[in-house]
Amino acid sequence: MKYIFPIFLIGILFANCGDDDDISANEQEIIDRYIASNSLMPESTSSGLLYVIDEVGTGNQPTGDQVVAINVKEFLLNGDLIFDSGVRPFISQLSGLFPGLRESVGLLQKGGKGTFIVPSALAFGTSGSGGIPPNSPLLFEIELIDVQPDLLTYETLLFEEYLAANNLTAQTTASGLQYVVEEPGSGGNPTAGSLVQVNYKGYFLDGEVFDQTNGTPLTISLGSVIPGWTEGIPLFQKGGKGVLLIPSNLAYGANGSGSIRANTPILFDIELVDFN
């Protein structure tokens, strides 16, 4: 039941600057060997990024602070997998990605796919990061799923698709929180500081459940949970049931928490059992 609390973690694809502008002879040898063994004929940019575009895609290339949704796999050049976005795209402002990944995504158009070799100076440099050793060039396989002007626009479109697919009609608050009242309940509404008893199920837009109560309501103060709950639960009266569609800025934001990645909108089925 940890996912209603405001806990934050940091991902490994966000902005980080390499601290050595010169590629070493050893690193260049690693890159050259990888290119030769995989029969690649990459193009290069002025920064030293190498790339092969597999599918061009359509539309404009992302720029500036636009929000991008990407399917991405990140490898060391020895084949070790560092990160795989899996079944849900990785979401970020383009400007929030580290330099080599930012430049790579910026070479694609929506629907485009490519392979990118990023020198360590455009990644994690002489320091490394997590499972990435110092002075390690990286390989990315990237598909650009979508480009939107900002995060709320992107997430609103996702909510619209979800509501249409599930024949639901939601109301929207000034913050961007959306909610569906299935049973309004009776007996008044809690406040943002109330102690509430709630049955809930938290899940992603594809239906995968990440947290839920199992027959025993959770008792908790609305002053100690994510903003989407603090605002959303008081929209129901005692006995009320419904769905909260929570934008990422009202959930776990740009850092995420546990299995909830950065910039991920989430949903909750909720039942307000009681409050005081």
N, C-alpha and C positions, 0 to 999 in steps of 0.2 A: 504493500500500500504506500510505497515511498513516492509515487509519481505525482501526487497532488501537492507535495512540498516544494518550495522554491530552491532546488539544489542545482548547481551548475558545474559542467565539466567542459574542458577545452579540447577541440578536435585537432587533428594533425594536418589539415589541408589549408588552414587559414594563414593569414599574412605572417611571413617569416622571411627575413633577408639573409642570404648567404653573406659571409664576411670575408670572402676572398675573390677578387675579380679575375684572377688569372687561373686558367685551367692547368692542372699539373700534367706532366708527361705521363704519369701513371694513369690518371683519370682519362686522358685522351686515348691511351692504349685500350682501356676498358671499353670505351665508347666505340672505337674503331673495330675492335674484335667483335663486339655485339652486332654492329652493322654488317660486317662481313659474314658472320655465321648465320645471319638471318636474311641475307641477300637483299638488304634494304637499299633504296636509292633516295635518301631523304633530302629535302630542301633545308636551308638554314636561314635564320634571321641574323640581324646585326649583333644581337646579344649572345649568339652562340647556340640558341635553341635549334634543335633538329626536328623535322616533322615530315610525316607522310599523311596526306589527306586521302582517306578511303572513300568517303562520300561527301560531296560538297555541301548539301543541304540547300535551303532557300531562305530568303529574307536577309536582313542586315546582320552584320557581325555585332556581338555585344560590345558595349563600351562603358567607360566611366563607372557609375554606381548602379547600373542596371543589375537586376537580379537574374541569375542563371540557374537552371535546373540541369544537372548533368548526371549521366551514368559514367562512373569512373572506376578504373582499376589502376592501382599504383604498385610498381614493382621496383626492386633493385635489379640491376642488369644481370645478376646471377640467376634471376628467375624467382627470387623470394617475393611473395605477395605481401605488401605492406598494408594496403587498404582496398576494400571492394565495397562499392555503394550498395550492391545487392539489388533487392527487388524494388526499393524506393530510391528515387533520384537524390543526389546530394544537392542542397540548396544553399546559395550564398550570393551576396553582392559580389560582382566581379572584382571590385576594388579590395575586397576582404581576403582574396586568395593570395598565396605567396607568389612571388614574381614569376617564376617559371610556369606555374599552373595558370596564373592570370593571363600570361601571354599566349599560352597554348589554347585556352578556351576562346580567347579573342580572335583566333585565326579561323574559328568555325562559324558556320551559319546554322540556324535552327534546323535540326534533323541531320546535321553533318556529323561525321565520325572521323577520327584520326588517331595516329600513333605519334607520340612525342617523346623525345629524349631530352631531358632537362639536366644540364650541367649543375654540379653542386653549388656553384656561385649564384645560381638562380633559385636554389632550394634552401638547404640547411647548412651549406658551407662547411667550415672546419669544425663546427660544433656538433653537427648531427642532430637527431631528434628521435627519442624513443628507439624503435627498431632500425633506424636509419643511421649507419655509422658515419663518422666525419668524412668529408670529401667524397661523398657518394653521388654519382649521377643517377637519375631516376627515369623510369619509363612509365608513361601514362597511356592508357587506352581510354579515349573519351568520346562520348556521344552527347551532343548538345540537344537536350530535350525541349527546352523552352527558354525564352528570354522575355522578361517583363520589366516595366519601368521601375517598379518597387515591389517590396515583399508583400504588402497588404493586397495590392492588385493581383499578384500571383495566387495568393492563398484564397482570396475571394472567388477567383475563377474555379479553383479546386472545390470550394464549398458549393458553388452553383452546380457543378457537374455531379457532385455527390447527392445533393438534394433532388436534382432532376432524376437521377438514376434510381433513387429510393422513394420517389413520389412523395416528397416531404416539402412543406412550406415553412420557412423560418422567419423569425423577426430578428432585426439587427439593432444593436445598441450603438450609441455614439462612439464607443471604443472599437467597434468592429466585431465584437462578440455576437454570434448568432445563436438562437435558441428555438427549439421546437417544444411547445407545450402539448403533451399528450393527455395528461390529467392535471388540472390546475390545483387540485387540493382545496383545503378550506382552513379557516382558523388563523389567518394572518401570515405575514411573511417574516422570515428572520432578517436581521441586519448584518452588516459587514463584520460586526464583532460578536455575533451570536455563536453559541455552542450548538452544533447540529449533529444529528444522527442521519447518516446517508448510506444507502445502498448504491453502488456504482459499478460501471464497467468502462474502462478507458481503452480506446483503440485508435488505430491509424485509419486513414481514409480508405485503405484497401481492406479493412475489416480485421486486421491482425490485432488481437487483444494484448495489451502490455501490462494491465493491472486490473484487478477487480476484487470486490468483496465476495465472500462465499457464504451467504446466508446470515452473517452477523453484521449489522450496520456498523459503519465507522463513526465514532464519536470524536469530533474535532472542532476547534475554533476556526471560524472563517477568517480570523486575523492572522492565521499561520499557514495559509495554503497559497497556491498559485493565484494570480490576479483573476484568471478566468473563472475560478471557483468563488472567490470573494465577491465578484460581481454577479456571477450566474446563479448560484444557489438561492439568493434572496428573490429571484424572479419567480420562485415557486412557493406555494403555501404548503403547510403540513399535509402530507399524503400526496403531494404533487409528483408527477413523473414527466420526464421529457429528455431531450437531447441538448447538450451544449456543444457547439462547434467553436473551438477556441483557437484563434490565430496564435502564431508562435510567440508574438510579443506579449501575449497574456498567459503564456505557458512557460516554456523553457528557453525562449529567446535565441540569441546567437551562440550560445554555448551548449545547449542541450543538457540531458541528464540520463545516464545509463543507456538504455536502448533507444531513447528518444534523441535523435540527432539534432544538430543545430538547425534553426529555422524550420521546424516541423510543426504544422498545425495538427491538433489532436481533437478527438471527440470523446464525450462521456455520455452514456446513458445514466441518468440519475433518478433516484427516488428519495425525496425528503421525508424521512420517517418521522422526525420530531425535531424540536429545537427549543432552546430557552436562552 
